[in-house]
Amino acid sequence: MPLIVDEVVISVEVSNQESGGSATPPPALQDRQALVSECVERVLEILREQKEA
């Protein structure tokens, strides 16, 4: 059964060190795991909503 995703959200943060911008440090492992968990939950919620429709 093919899976079709028709909703993609892309977020980008750009900074320029030479013009005074600051780079954020990479998130800790726990923060990354929490982010991945949240993304999975949102995708599953969208798929459930699509299945009900």
URWOTA-V43393 format. One record per helix or strand of 2 or more residues. SS is the DSSP state (a for helix, b for strand). FROM is the first residue (numbers start at 1). LEN is the number of residues. Records with the same first field share a line. If there is no record, write none. Layout:
# URWOTA-V43393
SS->FROM-LEN  FROM-LEN
This chain:
# URWOTA-V43393
a->17-3  29-24
